[in-house]
Amino acid sequence: MHVTLVQVSVKPAHIQDFIAACQANHTASIQEPGNLRFDILQSVDDPTQFMLYEAYLSAADATAHKQTAHYLAWRDAVADWMAAPRRGIPYNGLFPNQESRS
């Protein structure tokens, strides 16, 4: 499993815009082949801080996500709303896995 945690800091005036754009991206992303999870998290302590948890079967599936129309629309829409560049951190997902589900 290929997981990316994406840290995003949003300008306060655009929090609701960002959430709406993320909802549209989430809805389309969970329909992609190879997608296992696509969670959008907002900090309780600082509502301008978000974490996107993206889990795909493979790195190729995650790469394919970045070629989709919905991702490209999200990327372009949110670019000016960010207080700092977003930061994606890749991880190898260990559990759950197919063996642990049996």
PyRosetta script that sets phi, psi and omega in degrees:
from pyrosetta import init, pose_from_sequence

init()
pose = pose_from_sequence("MHVTLVQVSVKPAHIQDFIAACQANHTASIQEPGNLRFDILQSVDDPTQFMLYEAYLSAADATAHKQTAHYLAWRDAVADWMAAPRRGIPYNGLFPNQESRS")
pose.set_psi(1, 135.5)
pose.set_omega(1, 178.5)
pose.set_phi(2, -107.4)
pose.set_psi(2, 121.7)
pose.set_omega(2, -177.7)
pose.set_phi(3, -120.2)
pose.set_psi(3, 138.5)
pose.set_omega(3, 172.3)
pose.set_phi(4, -125.9)
pose.set_psi(4, 128.9)
pose.set_omega(4, 172.1)
pose.set_phi(5, -102.1)
pose.set_psi(5, 121.1)
pose.set_omega(5, -177.1)
pose.set_phi(6, -110.7)
pose.set_psi(6, 116.1)
pose.set_omega(6, 178.3)
pose.set_phi(7, -91.0)
pose.set_psi(7, 129.0)
pose.set_omega(7, -178.2)
pose.set_phi(8, -133.0)
pose.set_psi(8, 130.5)
pose.set_omega(8, 174.2)
pose.set_phi(9, -109.8)
pose.set_psi(9, 121.9)
pose.set_omega(9, -173.4)
pose.set_phi(10, -110.2)
pose.set_psi(10, 141.9)
pose.set_omega(10, 175.1)
pose.set_phi(11, -63.0)
pose.set_psi(11, 136.2)
pose.set_omega(11, -175.2)
pose.set_phi(12, -52.9)
pose.set_psi(12, -36.4)
pose.set_omega(12, -178.0)
pose.set_phi(13, -68.9)
pose.set_psi(13, -12.4)
pose.set_omega(13, -174.6)
pose.set_phi(14, -117.5)
pose.set_psi(14, 15.1)
pose.set_omega(14, -178.8)
pose.set_phi(15, -57.5)
pose.set_psi(15, -50.1)
pose.set_omega(15, -177.3)
pose.set_phi(16, -67.2)
pose.set_psi(16, -36.9)
pose.set_omega(16, 175.8)
pose.set_phi(17, -61.4)
pose.set_psi(17, -44.4)
pose.set_omega(17, -179.4)
pose.set_phi(18, -62.6)
pose.set_psi(18, -44.6)
pose.set_omega(18, 179.5)
pose.set_phi(19, -60.3)
pose.set_psi(19, -44.2)
pose.set_omega(19, 179.8)
pose.set_phi(20, -63.2)
pose.set_psi(20, -43.0)
pose.set_omega(20, 178.6)
pose.set_phi(21, -64.3)
pose.set_psi(21, -39.3)
pose.set_omega(21, 179.2)
pose.set_phi(22, -67.3)
pose.set_psi(22, -35.8)
pose.set_omega(22, 178.3)
pose.set_phi(23, -62.3)
pose.set_psi(23, -43.9)
pose.set_omega(23, 178.7)
pose.set_phi(24, -64.2)
pose.set_psi(24, -41.9)
pose.set_omega(24, 178.9)
pose.set_phi(25, -65.8)
pose.set_psi(25, -42.7)
pose.set_omega(25, 177.8)
pose.set_phi(26, -58.6)
pose.set_psi(26, -49.7)
pose.set_omega(26, -176.6)
pose.set_phi(27, -57.7)
pose.set_psi(27, -41.6)
pose.set_omega(27, 178.8)
pose.set_phi(28, -77.0)
pose.set_psi(28, -37.6)
pose.set_omega(28, -176.4)
pose.set_phi(29, -64.4)
pose.set_psi(29, -36.9)
pose.set_omega(29, -178.2)
pose.set_phi(30, -71.4)
pose.set_psi(30, -8.8)
pose.set_omega(30, 175.5)
pose.set_phi(31, -91.5)
pose.set_psi(31, -8.0)
pose.set_omega(31, -176.4)
pose.set_phi(32, -70.9)
pose.set_psi(32, 144.4)
pose.set_omega(32, 172.5)
pose.set_phi(33, -60.7)
pose.set_psi(33, 135.5)
pose.set_omega(33, 178.2)
pose.set_phi(34, 87.5)
pose.set_psi(34, -7.9)
pose.set_omega(34, 179.0)
pose.set_phi(35, -78.6)
pose.set_psi(35, 131.1)
pose.set_omega(35, 177.1)
pose.set_phi(36, -106.4)
pose.set_psi(36, -37.4)
pose.set_omega(36, 178.7)
pose.set_phi(37, -153.9)
pose.set_psi(37, 150.8)
pose.set_omega(37, 173.8)
pose.set_phi(38, -151.2)
pose.set_psi(38, 85.7)
pose.set_omega(38, -174.0)
pose.set_phi(39, -100.3)
pose.set_psi(39, 141.8)
pose.set_omega(39, 175.2)
pose.set_phi(40, -114.5)
pose.set_psi(40, 120.4)
pose.set_omega(40, -176.8)
pose.set_phi(41, -118.6)
pose.set_psi(41, 142.1)
pose.set_omega(41, 177.3)
pose.set_phi(42, -121.0)
pose.set_psi(42, 133.9)
pose.set_omega(42, -179.6)
pose.set_phi(43, -62.4)
pose.set_psi(43, 136.6)
pose.set_omega(43, 175.2)
pose.set_phi(44, -71.6)
pose.set_psi(44, -38.0)
pose.set_omega(44, -175.8)
pose.set_phi(45, -80.0)
pose.set_psi(45, -28.7)
pose.set_omega(45, -178.2)
pose.set_phi(46, -142.5)
pose.set_psi(46, 98.0)
pose.set_omega(46, -174.6)
pose.set_phi(47, -64.3)
pose.set_psi(47, -5.9)
pose.set_omega(47, 176.0)
pose.set_phi(48, -86.1)
pose.set_psi(48, -5.4)
pose.set_omega(48, -176.5)
pose.set_phi(49, -104.8)
pose.set_psi(49, 128.5)
pose.set_omega(49, -178.4)
pose.set_phi(50, -127.8)
pose.set_psi(50, 153.7)
pose.set_omega(50, 173.2)
pose.set_phi(51, -131.6)
pose.set_psi(51, 127.5)
pose.set_omega(51, 173.6)
pose.set_phi(52, -104.0)
pose.set_psi(52, 125.6)
pose.set_omega(52, 178.8)
pose.set_phi(53, -107.5)
pose.set_psi(53, 109.3)
pose.set_omega(53, -175.3)
pose.set_phi(54, -115.5)
pose.set_psi(54, 118.0)
pose.set_omega(54, 179.9)
pose.set_phi(55, -121.8)
pose.set_psi(55, 126.5)
pose.set_omega(55, 179.5)
pose.set_phi(56, -127.8)
pose.set_psi(56, 157.2)
pose.set_omega(56, 178.3)
pose.set_phi(57, -59.6)
pose.set_psi(57, -35.4)
pose.set_omega(57, -176.5)
pose.set_phi(58, -146.6)
pose.set_psi(58, 165.3)
pose.set_omega(58, 174.8)
pose.set_phi(59, -62.7)
pose.set_psi(59, -33.9)
pose.set_omega(59, 177.8)
pose.set_phi(60, -63.3)
pose.set_psi(60, -39.7)
pose.set_omega(60, 177.1)
pose.set_phi(61, -64.6)
pose.set_psi(61, -39.9)
pose.set_omega(61, 178.0)
pose.set_phi(62, -65.8)
pose.set_psi(62, -39.3)
pose.set_omega(62, 177.0)
pose.set_phi(63, -65.1)
pose.set_psi(63, -40.7)
pose.set_omega(63, 178.4)
pose.set_phi(64, -61.7)
pose.set_psi(64, -35.1)
pose.set_omega(64, 177.5)
pose.set_phi(65, -55.5)
pose.set_psi(65, -40.0)
pose.set_omega(65, -176.7)
pose.set_phi(66, -74.2)
pose.set_psi(66, -1.0)
pose.set_omega(66, 175.9)
pose.set_phi(67, -104.2)
pose.set_psi(67, -4.1)
pose.set_omega(67, -175.6)
pose.set_phi(68, -77.0)
pose.set_psi(68, 154.0)
pose.set_omega(68, 179.0)
pose.set_phi(69, -62.6)
pose.set_psi(69, -38.7)
pose.set_omega(69, -178.0)
pose.set_phi(70, -69.1)
pose.set_psi(70, -37.4)
pose.set_omega(70, 176.3)
pose.set_phi(71, -65.7)
pose.set_psi(71, -46.9)
pose.set_omega(71, -178.8)
pose.set_phi(72, -61.2)
pose.set_psi(72, -38.4)
pose.set_omega(72, 177.1)
pose.set_phi(73, -65.6)
pose.set_psi(73, -42.8)
pose.set_omega(73, 177.7)
pose.set_phi(74, -61.4)
pose.set_psi(74, -50.1)
pose.set_omega(74, -177.7)
pose.set_phi(75, -54.6)
pose.set_psi(75, -46.8)
pose.set_omega(75, -178.5)
pose.set_phi(76, -69.9)
pose.set_psi(76, -38.3)
pose.set_omega(76, -177.9)
pose.set_phi(77, -66.5)
pose.set_psi(77, -40.9)
pose.set_omega(77, -172.6)
pose.set_phi(78, -88.9)
pose.set_psi(78, -9.3)
pose.set_omega(78, -172.7)
pose.set_phi(79, -52.9)
pose.set_psi(79, -46.4)
pose.set_omega(79, -177.2)
pose.set_phi(80, -82.1)
pose.set_psi(80, -7.3)
pose.set_omega(80, -179.7)
pose.set_phi(81, -89.4)
pose.set_psi(81, -9.8)
pose.set_omega(81, -176.0)
pose.set_phi(82, -84.8)
pose.set_psi(82, 138.4)
pose.set_omega(82, 177.8)
pose.set_phi(83, -80.2)
pose.set_psi(83, -20.2)
pose.set_omega(83, 179.0)
pose.set_phi(84, -153.9)
pose.set_psi(84, 159.7)
pose.set_omega(84, 177.6)
pose.set_phi(85, -58.9)
pose.set_psi(85, 140.1)
pose.set_omega(85, 177.8)
pose.set_phi(86, -67.9)
pose.set_psi(86, 156.6)
pose.set_omega(86, -176.9)
pose.set_phi(87, -130.5)
pose.set_psi(87, 115.7)
pose.set_omega(87, 177.5)
pose.set_phi(88, -98.7)
pose.set_psi(88, 128.2)
pose.set_omega(88, -179.2)
pose.set_phi(89, -118.6)
pose.set_psi(89, 114.6)
pose.set_omega(89, -178.9)
pose.set_phi(90, -79.9)
pose.set_psi(90, 145.7)
pose.set_omega(90, 177.2)
pose.set_phi(91, -135.9)
pose.set_psi(91, 154.2)
pose.set_omega(91, 166.7)
pose.set_phi(92, -91.1)
pose.set_psi(92, 121.1)
pose.set_omega(92, 177.7)
pose.set_phi(93, -79.2)
pose.set_psi(93, 122.7)
pose.set_omega(93, -178.3)
pose.set_phi(94, -96.3)
pose.set_psi(94, -46.9)
pose.set_omega(94, -179.1)
pose.set_phi(95, -139.9)
pose.set_psi(95, 139.8)
pose.set_omega(95, 1.6)
pose.set_phi(96, -73.6)
pose.set_psi(96, 159.7)
pose.set_omega(96, 173.9)
pose.set_phi(97, -138.5)
pose.set_psi(97, 175.8)
pose.set_omega(97, -176.1)
pose.set_phi(98, -59.7)
pose.set_psi(98, -38.3)
pose.set_omega(98, -178.8)
pose.set_phi(99, -67.2)
pose.set_psi(99, -37.2)
pose.set_omega(99, -177.5)
pose.set_phi(100, -75.0)
pose.set_psi(100, -13.9)
pose.set_omega(100, 179.1)
pose.set_phi(101, -88.4)
pose.set_psi(101, -11.2)
pose.set_omega(101, -177.0)
pose.set_phi(102, -78.7)
pose.dump_pdb("model.pdb")
